[in-house]
Amino acid sequence: MFGIGPGELAVIAVLFLVIFGPDKVPQMARDIGKFTNEARRAIEDFREDITQMNDDDEDSHAEDDDDQDADTDYENEEDEEDDAKERDL
């Protein structure tokens, strides 16, 4: 874990106890845990929003492409009818 061995973790834990005292360390650990959970939830919500926006954007582009294809087909039919009328004249 980050290149820190068990002995180094023990030293860090002892320093925390000495600096902050045995009363504050458990509360600090709870606060860090709460912050971590809130950050994870926020990141997950952000990912879901981005994914949903991307999916919605792809859906709207697909619908636009379908509409353009339909318009193109209609214009081609009109052109074919115009060509047919010109040939008849």
Helices and strands as residue ranges (DSSP letters): H 6-88
